Amino acid sequence: MQCKELGESLSAYLDGELDAETSEDLARQVAQCARCAADLGRLKAIDEEVRALPALDPGSGFARRVV
């Protein structure tokens, strides 16, 4: 796997959406490439921050108001 290919798969990797072979290829690339490791680290940090946000309740009738 090359750096360009990896960038397109990082999110799926974090979400556990890749097949085993692709996931292993990505993990090897990250282990060998400082740039790819940094990209993964930044994406993990963003993911953790987003998951830490409080859940919002849009209130009843939200879908109706949007439509």
GUBAFI-398882 format. One record per atom (N, C-alpha, C): residue number from 1; chain; residue in three letters; x negated, y negated, z. Coordinates in nm, 2 decimals, padded with zeros to 4 digits, m for minus. Atoms other than C-alpha are relative to their C-alpha. Example, Ala and Ser with C-alpha at 12.3 -4.5 7.8 and 13.67 -1.06 7.14 Angstrom:
<node seq="1" mol="A" type="ALA" c1="m00.09" c2="00.12" c3="00.00"/>
<node seq="1" mol="A" type="ALA" c1="m01.23" c2="00.45" c3="00.78"/>
<node seq="1" mol="A" type="ALA" c1="m00.09" c2="m00.12" c3="00.00"/>
<node seq="2" mol="A" type="SER" c1="00.09" c2="00.11" c3="00.00"/>
<node seq="2" mol="A" type="SER" c1="m01.37" c2="00.11" c3="00.71"/>
<node seq="2" mol="A" type="SER" c1="00.08" c2="m00.11" c3="00.08"/>
***
This chain:
<node seq="1" mol="A" type="MET" c1="m00.09" c2="00.12" c3="00.00"/>
<node seq="1" mol="A" type="MET" c1="00.00" c2="00.00" c3="00.00"/>
<node seq="1" mol="A" type="MET" c1="m00.09" c2="m00.12" c3="00.00"/>
<node seq="2" mol="A" type="GLN" c1="00.08" c2="00.13" c3="00.01"/>
<node seq="2" mol="A" type="GLN" c1="m00.13" c2="m00.35" c3="m00.09"/>
<node seq="2" mol="A" type="GLN" c1="00.07" c2="m00.10" c3="00.08"/>
<node seq="3" mol="A" type="CYS" c1="m00.06" c2="00.11" c3="m00.08"/>
<node seq="3" mol="A" type="CYS" c1="m00.07" c2="m00.67" c3="00.10"/>
<node seq="3" mol="A" type="CYS" c1="00.13" c2="m00.05" c3="m00.06"/>
<node seq="4" mol="A" type="LYS" c1="m00.13" c2="00.06" c3="00.06"/>
<node seq="4" mol="A" type="LYS" c1="00.19" c2="m00.80" c3="m00.15"/>
<node seq="4" mol="A" type="LYS" c1="00.11" c2="00.10" c3="00.02"/>
<node seq="5" mol="A" type="GLU" c1="m00.11" c2="m00.09" c3="m00.02"/>
<node seq="5" mol="A" type="GLU" c1="00.39" c2="m00.48" c3="m00.12"/>
<node seq="5" mol="A" type="GLU" c1="00.04" c2="00.01" c3="00.14"/>
<node seq="6" mol="A" type="LEU" c1="m00.02" c2="m00.01" c3="m00.15"/>
<node seq="6" mol="A" type="LEU" c1="00.36" c2="m00.48" c3="00.26"/>
<node seq="6" mol="A" type="LEU" c1="00.10" c2="m00.11" c3="00.04"/>
<node seq="7" mol="A" type="GLY" c1="m00.09" c2="00.12" c3="m00.04"/>
<node seq="7" mol="A" type="GLY" c1="00.52" c2="m00.83" c3="00.29"/>
<node seq="7" mol="A" type="GLY" c1="00.14" c2="00.03" c3="m00.03"/>
<node seq="8" mol="A" type="GLU" c1="m00.14" c2="m00.03" c3="00.04"/>
<node seq="8" mol="A" type="GLU" c1="00.83" c2="m00.70" c3="00.12"/>
<node seq="8" mol="A" type="GLU" c1="00.06" c2="00.10" c3="00.09"/>
<node seq="9" mol="A" type="SER" c1="m00.05" c2="m00.11" c3="m00.08"/>
<node seq="9" mol="A" type="SER" c1="00.86" c2="m00.41" c3="00.36"/>
<node seq="9" mol="A" type="SER" c1="00.00" c2="m00.02" c3="00.16"/>
<node seq="10" mol="A" type="LEU" c1="00.03" c2="00.02" c3="m00.14"/>
<node seq="10" mol="A" type="LEU" c1="00.77" c2="m00.56" c3="00.70"/>
<node seq="10" mol="A" type="LEU" c1="00.13" c2="00.00" c3="00.08"/>
<node seq="11" mol="A" type="SER" c1="m00.13" c2="00.01" c3="m00.07"/>
<node seq="11" mol="A" type="SER" c1="01.13" c2="m00.64" c3="00.81"/>
<node seq="11" mol="A" type="SER" c1="00.06" c2="00.14" c3="00.01"/>
<node seq="12" mol="A" type="ALA" c1="m00.06" c2="m00.14" c3="00.00"/>
<node seq="12" mol="A" type="ALA" c1="01.25" c2="m00.29" c3="00.71"/>
<node seq="12" mol="A" type="ALA" c1="m00.08" c2="00.09" c3="00.10"/>
<node seq="13" mol="A" type="TYR" c1="00.09" c2="m00.08" c3="m00.09"/>
<node seq="13" mol="A" type="TYR" c1="00.95" c2="m00.14" c3="00.90"/>
<node seq="13" mol="A" type="TYR" c1="00.04" c2="m00.03" c3="00.15"/>
<node seq="14" mol="A" type="LEU" c1="m00.04" c2="00.03" c3="m00.14"/>
<node seq="14" mol="A" type="LEU" c1="01.04" c2="m00.33" c3="01.22"/>
<node seq="14" mol="A" type="LEU" c1="00.14" c2="00.05" c3="00.04"/>
<node seq="15" mol="A" type="ASP" c1="m00.13" c2="m00.05" c3="m00.03"/>
<node seq="15" mol="A" type="ASP" c1="01.40" c2="m00.22" c3="01.19"/>
<node seq="15" mol="A" type="ASP" c1="00.01" c2="00.15" c3="m00.01"/>
<node seq="16" mol="A" type="GLY" c1="00.00" c2="m00.14" c3="00.01"/>
<node seq="16" mol="A" type="GLY" c1="01.30" c2="00.14" c3="01.14"/>
<node seq="16" mol="A" type="GLY" c1="00.08" c2="00.06" c3="m00.12"/>
<node seq="17" mol="A" type="GLU" c1="m00.08" c2="m00.03" c3="00.12"/>
<node seq="17" mol="A" type="GLU" c1="01.46" c2="00.15" c3="00.79"/>
<node seq="17" mol="A" type="GLU" c1="m00.08" c2="00.07" c3="m00.11"/>
<node seq="18" mol="A" type="LEU" c1="00.08" c2="m00.06" c3="00.10"/>
<node seq="18" mol="A" type="LEU" c1="01.17" c2="00.30" c3="00.60"/>
<node seq="18" mol="A" type="LEU" c1="m00.01" c2="00.15" c3="00.02"/>
<node seq="19" mol="A" type="ASP" c1="00.03" c2="m00.15" c3="m00.01"/>
<node seq="19" mol="A" type="ASP" c1="01.11" c2="00.67" c3="00.52"/>
<node seq="19" mol="A" type="ASP" c1="m00.13" c2="00.02" c3="00.07"/>
<node seq="20" mol="A" type="ALA" c1="00.12" c2="m00.03" c3="m00.08"/>
<node seq="20" mol="A" type="ALA" c1="00.83" c2="00.84" c3="00.72"/>
<node seq="20" mol="A" type="ALA" c1="m00.13" c2="m00.03" c3="m00.08"/>
<node seq="21" mol="A" type="GLU" c1="00.12" c2="00.02" c3="00.08"/>
<node seq="21" mol="A" type="GLU" c1="00.58" c2="00.83" c3="00.43"/>
<node seq="21" mol="A" type="GLU" c1="m00.03" c2="m00.15" c3="m00.02"/>
<node seq="22" mol="A" type="THR" c1="00.02" c2="00.14" c3="00.02"/>
<node seq="22" mol="A" type="THR" c1="00.63" c2="00.46" c3="00.36"/>
<node seq="22" mol="A" type="THR" c1="m00.04" c2="m00.07" c3="00.13"/>
<node seq="23" mol="A" type="SER" c1="00.03" c2="00.06" c3="m00.13"/>
<node seq="23" mol="A" type="SER" c1="00.62" c2="00.37" c3="00.73"/>
<node seq="23" mol="A" type="SER" c1="m00.15" c2="00.03" c3="00.04"/>
<node seq="24" mol="A" type="GLU" c1="00.14" c2="m00.04" c3="m00.03"/>
<node seq="24" mol="A" type="GLU" c1="00.29" c2="00.56" c3="00.77"/>
<node seq="24" mol="A" type="GLU" c1="m00.10" c2="m00.08" c3="m00.09"/>
<node seq="25" mol="A" type="ASP" c1="00.08" c2="00.08" c3="00.09"/>
<node seq="25" mol="A" type="ASP" c1="00.14" c2="00.38" c3="00.46"/>
<node seq="25" mol="A" type="ASP" c1="m00.01" c2="m00.14" c3="00.05"/>
<node seq="26" mol="A" type="LEU" c1="00.00" c2="00.13" c3="m00.05"/>
<node seq="26" mol="A" type="LEU" c1="00.24" c2="00.05" c3="00.61"/>
<node seq="26" mol="A" type="LEU" c1="m00.08" c2="m00.01" c3="00.12"/>
<node seq="27" mol="A" type="ALA" c1="00.07" c2="00.00" c3="m00.13"/>
<node seq="27" mol="A" type="ALA" c1="00.10" c2="00.13" c3="00.95"/>
<node seq="27" mol="A" type="ALA" c1="m00.15" c2="00.01" c3="m00.03"/>
<node seq="28" mol="A" type="ARG" c1="00.14" c2="m00.01" c3="00.04"/>
<node seq="28" mol="A" type="ARG" c1="m00.23" c2="00.23" c3="00.78"/>
<node seq="28" mol="A" type="ARG" c1="m00.05" c2="m00.14" c3="m00.05"/>
<node seq="29" mol="A" type="GLN" c1="00.04" c2="00.13" c3="00.05"/>
<node seq="29" mol="A" type="GLN" c1="m00.24" c2="m00.10" c3="00.59"/>
<node seq="29" mol="A" type="GLN" c1="m00.02" c2="m00.10" c3="00.11"/>
<node seq="30" mol="A" type="VAL" c1="00.00" c2="00.09" c3="m00.11"/>
<node seq="30" mol="A" type="VAL" c1="m00.17" c2="m00.30" c3="00.90"/>
<node seq="30" mol="A" type="VAL" c1="m00.13" c2="00.02" c3="00.08"/>
<node seq="31" mol="A" type="ALA" c1="00.12" c2="m00.03" c3="m00.07"/>
<node seq="31" mol="A" type="ALA" c1="m00.45" c2="m00.12" c3="01.08"/>
<node seq="31" mol="A" type="ALA" c1="m00.13" c2="m00.04" c3="m00.07"/>
<node seq="32" mol="A" type="GLN" c1="00.12" c2="00.03" c3="00.07"/>
<node seq="32" mol="A" type="GLN" c1="m00.70" c2="m00.19" c3="00.81"/>
<node seq="32" mol="A" type="GLN" c1="m00.01" c2="m00.15" c3="m00.05"/>
<node seq="33" mol="A" type="CYS" c1="00.00" c2="00.13" c3="00.05"/>
<node seq="33" mol="A" type="CYS" c1="m00.61" c2="m00.55" c3="00.72"/>
<node seq="33" mol="A" type="CYS" c1="00.05" c2="m00.10" c3="00.10"/>
<node seq="34" mol="A" type="ALA" c1="m00.03" c2="00.10" c3="m00.10"/>
<node seq="34" mol="A" type="ALA" c1="m00.62" c2="m00.84" c3="00.96"/>
<node seq="34" mol="A" type="ALA" c1="00.11" c2="m00.09" c3="m00.04"/>
<node seq="35" mol="A" type="ARG" c1="m00.10" c2="00.09" c3="00.05"/>
<node seq="35" mol="A" type="ARG" c1="m00.40" c2="m01.06" c3="00.74"/>
<node seq="35" mol="A" type="ARG" c1="00.14" c2="00.07" c3="00.02"/>
<node seq="36" mol="A" type="CYS" c1="m00.12" c2="m00.07" c3="m00.01"/>
<node seq="36" mol="A" type="CYS" c1="m00.13" c2="m00.79" c3="00.73"/>
<node seq="36" mol="A" type="CYS" c1="00.04" c2="00.02" c3="00.15"/>
<node seq="37" mol="A" type="ALA" c1="m00.03" c2="m00.02" c3="m00.15"/>
<node seq="37" mol="A" type="ALA" c1="m00.16" c2="m00.73" c3="01.11"/>
<node seq="37" mol="A" type="ALA" c1="00.05" c2="m00.13" c3="00.05"/>
<node seq="38" mol="A" type="ALA" c1="m00.04" c2="00.13" c3="m00.04"/>
<node seq="38" mol="A" type="ALA" c1="m00.12" c2="m01.10" c3="01.16"/>
<node seq="38" mol="A" type="ALA" c1="00.15" c2="m00.03" c3="m00.04"/>
<node seq="39" mol="A" type="ASP" c1="m00.14" c2="00.01" c3="00.05"/>
<node seq="39" mol="A" type="ASP" c1="00.19" c2="m01.11" c3="00.94"/>
<node seq="39" mol="A" type="ASP" c1="00.10" c2="00.08" c3="00.08"/>
<node seq="40" mol="A" type="LEU" c1="m00.08" c2="m00.09" c3="m00.08"/>
<node seq="40" mol="A" type="LEU" c1="00.34" c2="m00.82" c3="01.13"/>
<node seq="40" mol="A" type="LEU" c1="00.02" c2="m00.06" c3="00.14"/>
<node seq="41" mol="A" type="GLY" c1="00.00" c2="00.06" c3="m00.13"/>
<node seq="41" mol="A" type="GLY" c1="00.26" c2="m00.99" c3="01.46"/>
<node seq="41" mol="A" type="GLY" c1="00.10" c2="m00.12" c3="00.00"/>
<node seq="42" mol="A" type="ARG" c1="m00.08" c2="00.11" c3="00.01"/>
<node seq="42" mol="A" type="ARG" c1="00.43" c2="m01.31" c3="01.35"/>
<node seq="42" mol="A" type="ARG" c1="00.15" c2="00.04" c3="m00.02"/>
<node seq="43" mol="A" type="LEU" c1="m00.14" c2="m00.05" c3="00.02"/>
<node seq="43" mol="A" type="LEU" c1="00.74" c2="m01.13" c3="01.23"/>
<node seq="43" mol="A" type="LEU" c1="00.06" c2="00.06" c3="00.12"/>
<node seq="44" mol="A" type="LYS" c1="m00.04" c2="m00.06" c3="m00.12"/>
<node seq="44" mol="A" type="LYS" c1="00.76" c2="m00.93" c3="01.55"/>
<node seq="44" mol="A" type="LYS" c1="00.04" c2="m00.11" c3="00.10"/>
<node seq="45" mol="A" type="ALA" c1="m00.02" c2="00.11" c3="m00.09"/>
<node seq="45" mol="A" type="ALA" c1="00.74" c2="m01.26" c3="01.75"/>
<node seq="45" mol="A" type="ALA" c1="00.14" c2="m00.06" c3="m00.03"/>
<node seq="46" mol="A" type="ILE" c1="m00.12" c2="00.06" c3="00.04"/>
<node seq="46" mol="A" type="ILE" c1="01.02" c2="m01.41" c3="01.55"/>
<node seq="46" mol="A" type="ILE" c1="00.12" c2="00.09" c3="00.03"/>
<node seq="47" mol="A" type="ASP" c1="m00.10" c2="m00.10" c3="m00.03"/>
<node seq="47" mol="A" type="ASP" c1="01.23" c2="m01.09" c3="01.58"/>
<node seq="47" mol="A" type="ASP" c1="00.04" c2="00.00" c3="00.15"/>
<node seq="48" mol="A" type="GLU" c1="m00.03" c2="00.00" c3="m00.14"/>
<node seq="48" mol="A" type="GLU" c1="01.19" c2="m01.10" c3="01.96"/>
<node seq="48" mol="A" type="GLU" c1="00.07" c2="m00.13" c3="00.04"/>
<node seq="49" mol="A" type="GLU" c1="m00.06" c2="00.13" c3="m00.03"/>
<node seq="49" mol="A" type="GLU" c1="01.28" c2="m01.47" c3="01.98"/>
<node seq="49" mol="A" type="GLU" c1="00.15" c2="00.00" c3="m00.04"/>
<node seq="50" mol="A" type="VAL" c1="m00.14" c2="m00.01" c3="00.05"/>
<node seq="50" mol="A" type="VAL" c1="01.60" c2="m01.41" c3="01.77"/>
<node seq="50" mol="A" type="VAL" c1="00.08" c2="00.09" c3="00.09"/>
<node seq="51" mol="A" type="ARG" c1="m00.07" c2="m00.10" c3="m00.09"/>
<node seq="51" mol="A" type="ARG" c1="01.70" c2="m01.11" c3="01.98"/>
<node seq="51" mol="A" type="ARG" c1="00.03" c2="m00.06" c3="00.14"/>
<node seq="52" mol="A" type="ALA" c1="m00.02" c2="00.06" c3="m00.14"/>
<node seq="52" mol="A" type="ALA" c1="01.66" c2="m01.32" c3="02.30"/>
<node seq="52" mol="A" type="ALA" c1="00.10" c2="m00.11" c3="00.00"/>
<node seq="53" mol="A" type="LEU" c1="m00.10" c2="00.11" c3="00.00"/>
<node seq="53" mol="A" type="LEU" c1="01.91" c2="m01.58" c3="02.18"/>
<node seq="53" mol="A" type="LEU" c1="00.13" c2="00.05" c3="00.06"/>
<node seq="54" mol="A" type="PRO" c1="m00.13" c2="m00.05" c3="m00.06"/>
<node seq="54" mol="A" type="PRO" c1="02.24" c2="m01.57" c3="02.37"/>
<node seq="54" mol="A" type="PRO" c1="00.10" c2="00.03" c3="m00.11"/>
<node seq="55" mol="A" type="ALA" c1="m00.10" c2="m00.03" c3="00.09"/>
<node seq="55" mol="A" type="ALA" c1="02.53" c2="m01.42" c3="02.19"/>
<node seq="55" mol="A" type="ALA" c1="00.11" c2="m00.11" c3="00.01"/>
<node seq="56" mol="A" type="LEU" c1="m00.10" c2="00.10" c3="00.00"/>
<node seq="56" mol="A" type="LEU" c1="02.79" c2="m01.67" c3="02.08"/>
<node seq="56" mol="A" type="LEU" c1="00.14" c2="00.06" c3="m00.03"/>
<node seq="57" mol="A" type="ASP" c1="m00.14" c2="m00.04" c3="00.02"/>
<node seq="57" mol="A" type="ASP" c1="03.16" c2="m01.62" c3="02.09"/>
<node seq="57" mol="A" type="ASP" c1="00.07" c2="m00.11" c3="m00.09"/>
<node seq="58" mol="A" type="PRO" c1="m00.06" c2="00.10" c3="00.09"/>
<node seq="58" mol="A" type="PRO" c1="03.32" c2="m01.79" c3="01.79"/>
<node seq="58" mol="A" type="PRO" c1="00.14" c2="m00.04" c3="00.04"/>
<node seq="59" mol="A" type="GLY" c1="m00.14" c2="00.03" c3="m00.04"/>
<node seq="59" mol="A" type="GLY" c1="03.66" c2="m01.78" c3="01.95"/>
<node seq="59" mol="A" type="GLY" c1="00.10" c2="00.06" c3="m00.09"/>
<node seq="60" mol="A" type="SER" c1="m00.11" c2="m00.06" c3="00.08"/>
<node seq="60" mol="A" type="SER" c1="03.99" c2="m01.65" c3="01.83"/>
<node seq="60" mol="A" type="SER" c1="00.03" c2="m00.08" c3="m00.12"/>
<node seq="61" mol="A" type="GLY" c1="m00.04" c2="00.07" c3="00.12"/>
<node seq="61" mol="A" type="GLY" c1="04.09" c2="m01.74" c3="01.48"/>
<node seq="61" mol="A" type="GLY" c1="m00.12" c2="m00.05" c3="m00.08"/>
<node seq="62" mol="A" type="PHE" c1="00.12" c2="00.05" c3="00.07"/>
<node seq="62" mol="A" type="PHE" c1="03.73" c2="m01.81" c3="01.37"/>
<node seq="62" mol="A" type="PHE" c1="00.00" c2="00.04" c3="m00.15"/>
<node seq="63" mol="A" type="ALA" c1="00.00" c2="m00.04" c3="00.14"/>
<node seq="63" mol="A" type="ALA" c1="03.76" c2="m01.60" c3="01.05"/>
<node seq="63" mol="A" type="ALA" c1="00.11" c2="m00.08" c3="m00.08"/>
<node seq="64" mol="A" type="ARG" c1="m00.11" c2="00.07" c3="00.07"/>
<node seq="64" mol="A" type="ARG" c1="04.09" c2="m01.77" c3="00.96"/>
<node seq="64" mol="A" type="ARG" c1="m00.04" c2="m00.14" c3="m00.03"/>
<node seq="65" mol="A" type="ARG" c1="00.04" c2="00.13" c3="00.02"/>
<node seq="65" mol="A" type="ARG" c1="03.94" c2="m02.11" c3="01.01"/>
<node seq="65" mol="A" type="ARG" c1="m00.11" c2="m00.02" c3="m00.11"/>
<node seq="66" mol="A" type="VAL" c1="00.11" c2="00.00" c3="00.10"/>
<node seq="66" mol="A" type="VAL" c1="03.64" c2="m02.03" c3="00.79"/>
<node seq="66" mol="A" type="VAL" c1="00.06" c2="00.02" c3="m00.14"/>
<node seq="67" mol="A" type="VAL" c1="m00.06" c2="m00.02" c3="00.13"/>
<node seq="67" mol="A" type="VAL" c1="03.85" c2="m01.90" c3="00.51"/>
<node seq="67" mol="A" type="VAL" c1="00.09" c2="m00.12" c3="m00.04"/>
***
